[in-house]
Amino acid sequence: MSETFELIPETSAAEREVADLMPIQAERGRAERARDSVPLWFHTFALSPGVYTPGIARDHVYRLPLLHADRFVGRSVLDIGTFDGFYSFLAESLGARRVVAVDNEQYVSWVRERFDVTLPGGAGFRAVADLLGSTVEYRQMDALDVRALDERFDEVLCFGILHRVTNPIALLQALADVLSPTGEIVLETYGSHLPGDIRAIDVHAPGEVYPRDSFLYWGFPAEGLRQLGRIVGLDDVAVVSTTEIDGHPRIMATMRASR
């Protein structure tokens, strides 16, 4: 592999902690074959006791306070930018009555540019869905096109996506348009070192935040995120947490229309 490409990082203990929320308990040999069938994993899954997928996502443990059964039981869920589908499958395991997972598979280019790995779109999702016998519905489509699903959802999960679209207002409007009357967006995105009360957003050049990553455009302080929500009619924005992972700010929020 060329030295200009990134090395695939080791899976963190924090990612295994997240994976353990959903132990799959597959037969070991079957679990190992599924793990080895995918050339690069983004999410870490506990496929069988001691058998984890080597996910490259970093320390998603900070998302755990928002991932509990009360949020999902009996509800319909749309997971935007699902990648390997961990949060879709988790919602299903926590009692969601219906889950639709959406991804435009732009990550195929992202993986090639950063790691020089050719990854078939949906490979990890299909491998895990097969082990689980999952009924999660996978749709290869752009998040801006979700109105075409002609369906309303109680929970929309949008993790790690808002900072990667060229028009964040258009994305939030599309998601707002598919919410049920009492629905909410659970959002995690790239944060900012700007003061939290400033009505602004950061603008990043390609490759400025992560080497060879051309798809990270924005960073959001709390008030900037609240203002974007107001623009699309989601005026009840609760910032749940701000944190920093390996020097990178993250922000989590829920967004809904006032009731």
C-alpha positions as YAML, in Angstrom:
chain: A
units: angstrom
residues:
- id: 1
  name: MET
  ca: [0.00, 0.00, 0.00]
- id: 2
  name: SER
  ca: [1.32, 3.46, -0.83]
- id: 3
  name: GLU
  ca: [2.58, 5.45, 2.13]
- id: 4
  name: THR
  ca: [0.27, 8.28, 1.06]
- id: 5
  name: PHE
  ca: [-2.71, 6.22, 2.23]
- id: 6
  name: GLU
  ca: [-3.77, 5.88, 5.85]
- id: 7
  name: LEU
  ca: [-3.18, 2.71, 7.81]
- id: 8
  name: ILE
  ca: [-6.38, 1.03, 8.94]
- id: 9
  name: PRO
  ca: [-6.58, 1.82, 12.67]
- id: 10
  name: GLU
  ca: [-7.00, -0.75, 15.40]
- id: 11
  name: THR
  ca: [-10.50, -1.20, 16.83]
- id: 12
  name: SER
  ca: [-10.80, 0.66, 20.12]
- id: 13
  name: ALA
  ca: [-12.01, -0.78, 23.42]
- id: 14
  name: ALA
  ca: [-14.76, 1.86, 23.37]
- id: 15
  name: GLU
  ca: [-16.05, 0.49, 20.05]
- id: 16
  name: ARG
  ca: [-16.19, -3.00, 21.50]
- id: 17
  name: GLU
  ca: [-18.17, -1.60, 24.41]
- id: 18
  name: VAL
  ca: [-20.71, -0.22, 21.92]
- id: 19
  name: ALA
  ca: [-20.73, -3.52, 20.00]
- id: 20
  name: ASP
  ca: [-21.51, -5.42, 23.19]
- id: 21
  name: LEU
  ca: [-24.88, -3.65, 23.31]
- id: 22
  name: MET
  ca: [-25.95, -6.05, 20.58]
- id: 23
  name: PRO
  ca: [-24.26, -9.46, 20.94]
- id: 24
  name: ILE
  ca: [-25.14, -11.47, 17.83]
- id: 25
  name: GLN
  ca: [-24.12, -14.89, 19.20]
- id: 26
  name: ALA
  ca: [-23.54, -16.50, 15.81]
- id: 27
  name: GLU
  ca: [-21.76, -19.85, 15.57]
- id: 28
  name: ARG
  ca: [-18.04, -19.05, 15.72]
- id: 29
  name: GLY
  ca: [-17.03, -20.40, 12.32]
- id: 30
  name: ARG
  ca: [-19.92, -18.62, 10.62]
- id: 31
  name: ALA
  ca: [-19.06, -15.42, 12.48]
- id: 32
  name: GLU
  ca: [-15.42, -15.58, 11.40]
- id: 33
  name: ARG
  ca: [-16.38, -16.15, 7.75]
- id: 34
  name: ALA
  ca: [-18.70, -13.16, 7.86]
- id: 35
  name: ARG
  ca: [-16.00, -10.99, 9.46]
- id: 36
  name: ASP
  ca: [-13.40, -12.02, 6.87]
- id: 37
  name: SER
  ca: [-15.74, -11.55, 3.89]
- id: 38
  name: VAL
  ca: [-15.68, -7.75, 4.17]
- id: 39
  name: PRO
  ca: [-12.42, -5.96, 3.23]
- id: 40
  name: LEU
  ca: [-13.02, -2.99, 5.57]
- id: 41
  name: TRP
  ca: [-15.48, -2.59, 8.43]
- id: 42
  name: PHE
  ca: [-16.64, 0.78, 9.67]
- id: 43
  name: HIS
  ca: [-18.72, -0.45, 12.60]
- id: 44
  name: THR
  ca: [-17.60, -2.92, 15.23]
- id: 45
  name: PHE
  ca: [-20.00, -5.84, 15.78]
- id: 46
  name: ALA
  ca: [-19.85, -8.56, 18.41]
- id: 47
  name: LEU
  ca: [-20.51, -11.45, 16.02]
- id: 48
  name: SER
  ca: [-19.77, -14.25, 18.47]
- id: 49
  name: PRO
  ca: [-18.05, -14.48, 21.87]
- id: 50
  name: GLY
  ca: [-14.55, -13.13, 21.21]
- id: 51
  name: VAL
  ca: [-15.22, -12.45, 17.50]
- id: 52
  name: TYR
  ca: [-15.51, -8.77, 16.64]
- id: 53
  name: THR
  ca: [-15.44, -7.04, 13.29]
- id: 54
  name: PRO
  ca: [-12.40, -4.71, 13.11]
- id: 55
  name: GLY
  ca: [-14.37, -1.47, 12.83]
- id: 56
  name: ILE
  ca: [-12.47, 1.74, 12.13]
- id: 57
  name: ALA
  ca: [-15.05, 4.11, 13.67]
- id: 58
  name: ARG
  ca: [-13.67, 5.86, 16.70]
- id: 59
  name: ASP
  ca: [-15.17, 5.85, 20.19]
- id: 60
  name: HIS
  ca: [-18.87, 5.98, 19.50]
- id: 61
  name: VAL
  ca: [-19.49, 5.27, 23.19]
- id: 62
  name: TYR
  ca: [-20.54, 8.90, 23.61]
- id: 63
  name: ARG
  ca: [-23.70, 8.09, 21.62]
- id: 64
  name: LEU
  ca: [-24.91, 5.56, 24.18]
- id: 65
  name: PRO
  ca: [-27.05, 7.91, 26.32]
- id: 66
  name: LEU
  ca: [-29.40, 8.36, 23.35]
- id: 67
  name: LEU
  ca: [-29.57, 4.68, 22.39]
- id: 68
  name: HIS
  ca: [-32.03, 3.09, 24.79]
- id: 69
  name: ALA
  ca: [-35.12, 0.94, 24.35]
- id: 70
  name: ASP
  ca: [-37.56, 3.71, 25.30]
- id: 71
  name: ARG
  ca: [-36.54, 5.54, 22.14]
- id: 72
  name: PHE
  ca: [-37.28, 2.59, 19.85]
- id: 73
  name: VAL
  ca: [-39.91, 0.20, 21.22]
- id: 74
  name: GLY
  ca: [-42.88, 0.07, 18.85]
- id: 75
  name: ARG
  ca: [-41.58, 2.94, 16.73]
- id: 76
  name: SER
  ca: [-40.59, 3.31, 13.09]
- id: 77
  name: VAL
  ca: [-36.96, 4.26, 12.47]
- id: 78
  name: LEU
  ca: [-35.08, 5.72, 9.51]
- id: 79
  name: ASP
  ca: [-31.29, 5.41, 9.70]
- id: 80
  name: ILE
  ca: [-29.51, 7.87, 7.39]
- id: 81
  name: GLY
  ca: [-26.01, 6.99, 6.20]
- id: 82
  name: THR
  ca: [-26.22, 3.53, 7.71]
- id: 83
  name: PHE
  ca: [-22.88, 2.17, 6.32]
- id: 84
  name: ASP
  ca: [-22.58, -1.28, 7.97]
- id: 85
  name: GLY
  ca: [-25.92, -0.75, 9.70]
- id: 86
  name: PHE
  ca: [-25.03, -1.00, 13.38]
- id: 87
  name: TYR
  ca: [-27.61, 1.53, 14.54]
- id: 88
  name: SER
  ca: [-30.32, 0.08, 12.31]
- id: 89
  name: PHE
  ca: [-29.78, -3.38, 13.73]
- id: 90
  name: LEU
  ca: [-29.54, -1.99, 17.26]
- id: 91
  name: ALA
  ca: [-32.89, -0.20, 16.86]
- id: 92
  name: GLU
  ca: [-34.41, -3.45, 15.60]
- id: 93
  name: SER
  ca: [-32.99, -5.38, 18.57]
- id: 94
  name: LEU
  ca: [-34.40, -2.77, 20.98]
- id: 95
  name: GLY
  ca: [-37.94, -3.26, 19.71]
- id: 96
  name: ALA
  ca: [-38.45, -0.92, 16.76]
- id: 97
  name: ARG
  ca: [-41.46, -2.13, 14.76]
- id: 98
  name: ARG
  ca: [-39.92, -1.09, 11.43]
- id: 99
  name: VAL
  ca: [-36.44, 0.06, 10.40]
- id: 100
  name: VAL
  ca: [-35.37, 1.47, 7.04]
- id: 101
  name: ALA
  ca: [-31.63, 1.93, 6.46]
- id: 102
  name: VAL
  ca: [-30.51, 4.37, 3.76]
- id: 103
  name: ASP
  ca: [-27.07, 4.96, 2.28]
- id: 104
  name: ASN
  ca: [-25.93, 6.38, -1.05]
- id: 105
  name: GLU
  ca: [-22.70, 4.36, -0.65]
- id: 106
  name: GLN
  ca: [-20.51, 7.41, -1.15]
- id: 107
  name: TYR
  ca: [-18.28, 5.75, 1.42]
- id: 108
  name: VAL
  ca: [-16.97, 3.45, -1.33]
- id: 109
  name: SER
  ca: [-15.01, 6.43, -2.70]
- id: 110
  name: TRP
  ca: [-14.16, 7.63, 0.81]
- id: 111
  name: VAL
  ca: [-12.64, 4.25, 1.71]
- id: 112
  name: ARG
  ca: [-10.71, 4.07, -1.56]
- id: 113
  name: GLU
  ca: [-9.30, 7.58, -1.17]
- id: 114
  name: ARG
  ca: [-8.28, 7.20, 2.47]
- id: 115
  name: PHE
  ca: [-7.23, 3.55, 2.71]
- id: 116
  name: ASP
  ca: [-6.74, 2.29, -0.86]
- id: 117
  name: VAL
  ca: [-9.31, -0.45, -0.23]
- id: 118
  name: THR
  ca: [-11.97, -1.49, -2.71]
- id: 119
  name: LEU
  ca: [-15.13, -2.03, -0.68]
- id: 120
  name: PRO
  ca: [-18.36, -3.22, -2.33]
- id: 121
  name: GLY
  ca: [-21.29, -1.06, -1.28]
- id: 122
  name: GLY
  ca: [-23.46, -2.65, 1.40]
- id: 123
  name: ALA
  ca: [-21.04, -5.54, 2.04]
- id: 124
  name: GLY
  ca: [-20.92, -5.21, 5.82]
- id: 125
  name: PHE
  ca: [-24.65, -4.56, 6.10]
- id: 126
  name: ARG
  ca: [-25.53, -7.70, 4.13]
- id: 127
  name: ALA
  ca: [-23.09, -9.86, 6.11]
- id: 128
  name: VAL
  ca: [-24.58, -8.82, 9.45]
- id: 129
  name: ALA
  ca: [-28.19, -8.91, 8.23]
- id: 130
  name: ASP
  ca: [-27.63, -12.50, 7.16]
- id: 131
  name: LEU
  ca: [-26.24, -13.49, 10.57]
- id: 132
  name: LEU
  ca: [-29.15, -11.83, 12.35]
- id: 133
  name: GLY
  ca: [-31.92, -12.88, 10.00]
- id: 134
  name: SER
  ca: [-32.80, -9.18, 10.12]
- id: 135
  name: THR
  ca: [-35.90, -7.59, 8.61]
- id: 136
  name: VAL
  ca: [-34.27, -4.13, 8.34]
- id: 137
  name: GLU
  ca: [-34.98, -2.76, 4.86]
- id: 138
  name: TYR
  ca: [-31.88, -1.46, 3.07]
- id: 139
  name: ARG
  ca: [-32.24, 1.21, 0.41]
- id: 140
  name: GLN
  ca: [-29.37, 2.50, -1.70]
- id: 141
  name: MET
  ca: [-30.43, 6.11, -2.13]
- id: 142
  name: ASP
  ca: [-29.32, 9.62, -1.35]
- id: 143
  name: ALA
  ca: [-30.52, 11.09, 1.92]
- id: 144
  name: LEU
  ca: [-31.93, 14.08, 0.04]
- id: 145
  name: ASP
  ca: [-34.32, 11.69, -1.74]
- id: 146
  name: VAL
  ca: [-35.96, 10.16, 1.34]
- id: 147
  name: ARG
  ca: [-39.31, 11.80, 0.55]
- id: 148
  name: ALA
  ca: [-39.53, 9.20, -2.23]
- id: 149
  name: LEU
  ca: [-39.99, 6.55, 0.46]
- id: 150
  name: ASP
  ca: [-43.51, 8.02, 0.89]
- id: 151
  name: GLU
  ca: [-43.41, 7.16, 4.58]
- id: 152
  name: ARG
  ca: [-43.27, 8.93, 7.93]
- id: 153
  name: PHE
  ca: [-40.93, 7.92, 10.74]
- id: 154
  name: ASP
  ca: [-40.99, 8.36, 14.50]
- id: 155
  name: GLU
  ca: [-37.22, 8.39, 14.83]
- id: 156
  name: VAL
  ca: [-34.67, 9.52, 12.25]
- id: 157
  name: LEU
  ca: [-31.05, 8.68, 13.11]
- id: 158
  name: CYS
  ca: [-28.54, 10.93, 11.38]
- id: 159
  name: PHE
  ca: [-25.08, 10.09, 12.66]
- id: 160
  name: GLY
  ca: [-21.94, 11.49, 11.04]
- id: 161
  name: ILE
  ca: [-23.69, 12.78, 7.92]
- id: 162
  name: LEU
  ca: [-24.69, 16.45, 8.26]
- id: 163
  name: HIS
  ca: [-21.10, 17.67, 8.00]
- id: 164
  name: ARG
  ca: [-20.63, 15.59, 4.83]
- id: 165
  name: VAL
  ca: [-23.37, 17.03, 2.62]
- id: 166
  name: THR
  ca: [-22.88, 20.17, 0.55]
- id: 167
  name: ASN
  ca: [-26.29, 21.54, 1.58]
- id: 168
  name: PRO
  ca: [-27.03, 20.83, 5.25]
- id: 169
  name: ILE
  ca: [-30.25, 22.87, 5.19]
- id: 170
  name: ALA
  ca: [-31.60, 20.76, 2.33]
- id: 171
  name: LEU
  ca: [-30.76, 17.57, 4.23]
- id: 172
  name: LEU
  ca: [-32.47, 18.74, 7.42]
- id: 173
  name: GLN
  ca: [-35.52, 19.82, 5.42]
- id: 174
  name: ALA
  ca: [-35.72, 16.40, 3.75]
- id: 175
  name: LEU
  ca: [-35.54, 14.67, 7.13]
- id: 176
  name: ALA
  ca: [-38.08, 17.05, 8.69]
- id: 177
  name: ASP
  ca: [-40.47, 16.26, 5.84]
- id: 178
  name: VAL
  ca: [-40.50, 12.53, 6.66]
- id: 179
  name: LEU
  ca: [-41.02, 12.87, 10.41]
- id: 180
  name: SER
  ca: [-44.29, 11.75, 11.96]
- id: 181
  name: PRO
  ca: [-46.17, 14.53, 13.83]
- id: 182
  name: THR
  ca: [-44.45, 13.57, 17.07]
- id: 183
  name: GLY
  ca: [-41.22, 12.41, 15.47]
- id: 184
  name: GLU
  ca: [-37.67, 13.53, 16.15]
- id: 185
  name: ILE
  ca: [-34.25, 13.54, 14.57]
- id: 186
  name: VAL
  ca: [-31.40, 12.15, 16.67]
- id: 187
  name: LEU
  ca: [-28.35, 13.89, 15.25]
- id: 188
  name: GLU
  ca: [-24.61, 13.53, 15.70]
- id: 189
  name: THR
  ca: [-22.25, 15.61, 13.61]
- id: 190
  name: TYR
  ca: [-18.87, 17.31, 13.56]
- id: 191
  name: GLY
  ca: [-18.74, 20.05, 16.15]
- id: 192
  name: SER
  ca: [-16.76, 23.26, 16.39]
- id: 193
  name: HIS
  ca: [-14.30, 25.05, 18.63]
- id: 194
  name: LEU
  ca: [-16.25, 28.26, 18.06]
- id: 195
  name: PRO
  ca: [-18.18, 29.54, 21.09]
- id: 196
  name: GLY
  ca: [-21.37, 27.52, 21.50]
- id: 197
  name: ASP
  ca: [-23.59, 30.61, 21.51]
- id: 198
  name: ILE
  ca: [-22.38, 31.99, 18.17]
- id: 199
  name: ARG
  ca: [-24.76, 31.74, 15.21]
- id: 200
  name: ALA
  ca: [-22.19, 30.46, 12.72]
- id: 201
  name: ILE
  ca: [-20.68, 27.32, 11.24]
- id: 202
  name: ASP
  ca: [-17.11, 26.36, 10.37]
- id: 203
  name: VAL
  ca: [-16.20, 25.77, 6.73]
- id: 204
  name: HIS
  ca: [-13.49, 23.18, 6.07]
- id: 205
  name: ALA
  ca: [-11.43, 22.69, 2.94]
- id: 206
  name: PRO
  ca: [-11.11, 19.17, 1.46]
- id: 207
  name: GLY
  ca: [-8.51, 17.19, 3.39]
- id: 208
  name: GLU
  ca: [-8.18, 19.85, 6.09]
- id: 209
  name: VAL
  ca: [-9.70, 17.79, 8.91]
- id: 210
  name: TYR
  ca: [-8.66, 14.27, 7.92]
- id: 211
  name: PRO
  ca: [-5.95, 13.59, 5.33]
- id: 212
  name: ARG
  ca: [-7.38, 12.43, 1.99]
- id: 213
  name: ASP
  ca: [-10.96, 13.01, 3.20]
- id: 214
  name: SER
  ca: [-12.67, 15.24, 0.64]
- id: 215
  name: PHE
  ca: [-16.16, 14.93, 2.11]
- id: 216
  name: LEU
  ca: [-16.02, 16.86, 5.39]
- id: 217
  name: TYR
  ca: [-17.27, 20.39, 4.82]
- id: 218
  name: TRP
  ca: [-18.75, 21.82, 8.03]
- id: 219
  name: GLY
  ca: [-18.41, 22.11, 11.79]
- id: 220
  name: PHE
  ca: [-21.38, 23.12, 13.93]
- id: 221
  name: PRO
  ca: [-21.41, 25.03, 17.23]
- id: 222
  name: ALA
  ca: [-24.58, 24.59, 19.27]
- id: 223
  name: GLU
  ca: [-26.31, 27.83, 18.29]
- id: 224
  name: GLY
  ca: [-25.46, 27.38, 14.63]
- id: 225
  name: LEU
  ca: [-27.12, 23.97, 14.75]
- id: 226
  name: ARG
  ca: [-30.17, 25.39, 16.52]
- id: 227
  name: GLN
  ca: [-30.54, 28.05, 13.83]
- id: 228
  name: LEU
  ca: [-30.43, 25.46, 11.05]
- id: 229
  name: GLY
  ca: [-33.18, 23.57, 12.84]
- id: 230
  name: ARG
  ca: [-35.33, 26.70, 13.07]
- id: 231
  name: ILE
  ca: [-34.94, 27.33, 9.33]
- id: 232
  name: VAL
  ca: [-36.60, 23.97, 8.53]
- id: 233
  name: GLY
  ca: [-39.28, 24.19, 11.24]
- id: 234
  name: LEU
  ca: [-37.48, 22.08, 13.86]
- id: 235
  name: ASP
  ca: [-37.43, 24.76, 16.52]
- id: 236
  name: ASP
  ca: [-37.09, 22.40, 19.48]
- id: 237
  name: VAL
  ca: [-33.38, 21.57, 19.38]
- id: 238
  name: ALA
  ca: [-31.80, 20.06, 22.49]
- id: 239
  name: VAL
  ca: [-28.02, 19.79, 22.51]
- id: 240
  name: VAL
  ca: [-27.44, 16.59, 24.45]
- id: 241
  name: SER
  ca: [-23.64, 16.61, 24.55]
- id: 242
  name: THR
  ca: [-20.47, 18.05, 23.10]
- id: 243
  name: THR
  ca: [-17.27, 16.07, 23.28]
- id: 244
  name: GLU
  ca: [-13.89, 15.68, 21.63]
- id: 245
  name: ILE
  ca: [-12.58, 12.46, 20.11]
- id: 246
  name: ASP
  ca: [-8.88, 12.34, 19.15]
- id: 247
  name: GLY
  ca: [-8.89, 16.14, 18.97]
- id: 248
  name: HIS
  ca: [-12.07, 16.30, 16.87]
- id: 249
  name: PRO
  ca: [-15.16, 18.04, 18.30]
- id: 250
  name: ARG
  ca: [-18.50, 16.24, 18.17]
- id: 251
  name: ILE
  ca: [-21.99, 17.42, 18.97]
- id: 252
  name: MET
  ca: [-25.15, 15.42, 19.62]
- id: 253
  name: ALA
  ca: [-28.67, 16.83, 19.57]
- id: 254
  name: THR
  ca: [-32.32, 15.96, 19.17]
- id: 255
  name: MET
  ca: [-34.43, 18.03, 16.80]
- id: 256
  name: ARG
  ca: [-38.23, 18.22, 16.59]
- id: 257
  name: ALA
  ca: [-41.01, 20.66, 15.91]
- id: 258
  name: SER
  ca: [-42.50, 22.33, 18.98]
- id: 259
  name: ARG
  ca: [-45.54, 20.47, 20.24]
...
